[in-house]
Amino acid sequence: MPELHRYRLFISHAWRYHDDYTRLTHLLNNALFFIYANYSVPSDKKFDNMTNSQLKGELRQQIRPVECVLVLSGIYVSYSSWIQFEIDYAKSLIKPIIGIKPWGSERTPSAVSDAANTIVGWNTSSITQAIRNFSL
């Protein structure tokens, strides 16, 4: 059997709302015939005591090498300048953006729907198929 491609992913996150991030990584970790490297930093390893400039530099380093950016599109997107920075930087590098609909909601914030190459729901096969289809 040929070796599986390891997808390099950045998962957007708002550290105050890490449940969706954890849920998504759990789905990806348990997906069949799918492997990935997560270039984002989860809440338990978040950067403390950084200036805005330093944090932007760290986010750029995380996003630059990835093949695809996954944007969790909960209501917090509307209030997070950091998620908007992640989206804008990914777009500047022409990285594919996959929006993931808010859990239990039909509405996706316009910041995500306007930027995403595709929007998927909370379904492992939909998410992994979008990653396969849109990754560089």
N, C-alpha and C positions, 0 to 999 in steps of 0.2 A: 504494500500500500504506500503510495507517495506521501511524503511529509506534508502536513498541513501548513498553510501560510499563517504566520503570526502577524496579526493586524496591530499596527501601532495606533493607539487611540488616545484622545484627550476627552475626558468627560467633564463638562462644565459643572459647576457646583456652587452652592451658597452654603458655606460651612454652618450657618445657623439652621439650615434645613437639610441635614445630611441623610434623612431617611430615604428619600428618592435615590440619592447617589448610592447608598448601600443596597437598596433594592435592585438597581440596575446592575451593579457589579455582581450581585448574587446571580442574576439571570445569565449574565455573560459567562461567569465562572462555571455554570452548570449546563451551558449549551453544548449539544452534541456536535462533534466534528468542527469545533471552533476554538481557536486559541488567539489570545491577544496580549499585548503589553499595555498596561495602563500608565500613561505619562502624566496624569493629573495627581494632585496631592489630596488625599482624603482628610477629613476634619481632625482625625487623631494625629496627623503629622503637619497640621497647618503651620504657616509661617507666622511667627509672633514678632512683634517689635520691629517691623520693617516699615520703611517709608513707602509712600505710594509709588515712587519711582523704582524702588527696589522690588516691590511686589510685581509691578508691570514687567520688569526684567525677568523675574522668575517665571511668570506666566508665558512670556515670549519663548523662553528656553523649553518650556513644557510643550508648547503648541508647535514650534518650528519643525521638529522631526516626525510629526505624526502623519498618518495617511488619511485620517478622518476625525472630525470633531462631533461629538454627541452633545446635544444641548437639551438638558432637562428643562421642560417648559412649564414649570409650576408658576403660580401667581407671583412668587418671589422674583421672577425674571424682571417684572415691571419695576421692581425696587432695587435691583442690584446693578450698580454701575460696573461692577467687576465682570458679571456675566456679559454685559454689553461690550466691555473691553475685549473679552475672549472672542465674542462673535466678530467684532470689527477686525481684530488682529487675524483671525482665521480667514476672513474674507480677503484681507489685504494680501495674504499668501496664496489665495485661491485654493484653500483647503475645502473639501466637501463638508457640508454641515448637515447632520441628520437631527431633526427635531423630534423629541419624544413627547407625545401628548401628555398633559397632566393626568396623573392617576385619578380615575373616577370623574373626569371632566371631558367635555367635548370642545371646549374653547381653548385655543392656543394663543398665548400672547403674540401680538403682532411683531414684536422684536424677533421672535423665533420664526414665525410663519413667513415673514418677509425675507429672512436670510437663508432659510434652509433649502437644501436641494430636494429634500423630501421630509415628510412628517409621518411618523409611525406611532402605533399604539404600544401599550405595555404587553407585548407579546414577543417571546424569545425569538421565534422564527422570523417575525417581521423585522426585528431589530438586526439580527445577524444577517439576514438577506440584504437589507439596506446597506449595511457595512460592506458586504461583499460587492454589491453593485456600484457603490460610490467611492470606495477607497481608491486612492491614487496608486 
